[in-house]
């Protein structure tokens, strides 16, 4: 089985915030998988519609979490590089 390589894992120790974001992402992915399974089984049009809304909401949450994780990673990289490349000339 192939594993995704995450920059968070390369850093060694993840911060508390990174761990919480990763946990939230995993929970949202599990919920999305369950929503897809429910969608495949349901036959009542109203329940199918509610599954569609749930799937879209979970996809939006996953996208938000991924954007947040990437932004935090960029901020951490900029801080490690010494102020994000902005230097004041004297």
C-alpha positions as CSV (number, residue, x, y, z in Angstrom):
1,X,0.0,0.0,0.0
2,X,1.3,3.4,-0.9
3,X,1.5,6.2,1.7
4,X,1.2,9.9,1.1
5,X,4.3,11.8,2.0
6,X,3.4,14.9,4.1
7,X,5.7,17.7,4.9
8,X,4.4,17.6,8.4
9,X,5.9,14.2,8.9
10,X,9.3,15.3,7.5
11,X,9.7,17.9,10.2
12,X,10.0,15.4,12.9
13,X,7.8,16.6,15.7
14,X,4.5,18.2,14.7
15,X,3.2,21.1,16.8
16,X,0.0,20.7,18.8
17,X,-1.9,22.8,16.2
18,X,-0.6,20.6,13.3
19,X,-1.7,17.4,15.2
20,X,-5.2,18.9,15.8
21,X,-5.6,19.9,12.2
22,X,-4.4,16.5,11.0
23,X,-6.9,14.8,13.4
24,X,-9.7,17.0,12.1
25,X,-8.8,16.2,8.6
26,X,-8.8,12.5,9.3
27,X,-12.2,12.7,11.0
28,X,-13.6,14.7,8.1
29,X,-12.3,12.2,5.6
30,X,-13.8,9.3,7.5
31,X,-17.2,11.2,7.7
32,X,-17.0,11.8,3.9
33,X,-16.4,8.1,3.3
34,X,-19.4,7.3,5.4
35,X,-21.5,9.9,3.6
36,X,-20.6,8.4,0.2
37,X,-21.5,4.9,1.5
38,X,-24.9,6.2,2.7
39,X,-25.4,7.9,-0.6
40,X,-24.8,4.7,-2.5
41,X,-27.4,2.8,-0.4
42,X,-30.3,5.3,0.1
43,X,-33.3,5.4,-2.2
44,X,-35.5,8.1,-0.7
45,X,-35.0,11.3,-2.7
46,X,-35.0,13.5,0.4
47,X,-32.4,11.4,2.1
48,X,-30.3,11.3,-1.1
49,X,-30.5,15.1,-1.2
50,X,-29.4,15.4,2.4
51,X,-26.4,13.1,1.7
52,X,-25.4,15.4,-1.2
53,X,-25.5,18.4,1.1
54,X,-23.5,16.5,3.7
55,X,-20.9,15.4,1.1
56,X,-20.5,19.0,-0.2
57,X,-20.2,20.3,3.3
58,X,-17.5,17.8,4.2
59,X,-15.6,18.5,1.0
60,X,-15.6,22.2,1.9
61,X,-14.4,21.4,5.4
62,X,-11.6,19.2,4.0
63,X,-10.6,21.9,1.6
64,X,-10.5,24.5,4.4
65,X,-8.4,22.2,6.6
66,X,-5.9,21.6,3.8
67,X,-5.6,25.3,3.0
68,X,-5.1,26.0,6.7
69,X,-2.4,23.4,7.0
70,X,-0.6,24.7,3.9
71,X,-0.8,28.2,5.2
72,X,0.6,27.2,8.6
73,X,3.4,25.3,6.8
74,X,4.3,28.4,4.7
75,X,4.3,30.6,7.9
76,X,6.6,28.1,9.7
77,X,8.9,27.9,6.7
78,X,9.1,31.7,6.4
79,X,9.8,32.0,10.1
80,X,12.5,29.4,9.9
81,X,14.0,31.3,6.9
82,X,14.5,34.4,9.0
83,X,11.5,36.7,8.7
84,X,10.0,35.5,5.4
85,X,12.6,37.1,3.2
86,X,11.7,40.7,4.2
87,X,14.8,42.5,5.2
88,X,15.2,46.2,5.9
89,X,18.2,47.8,4.2
90,X,20.1,50.3,6.2
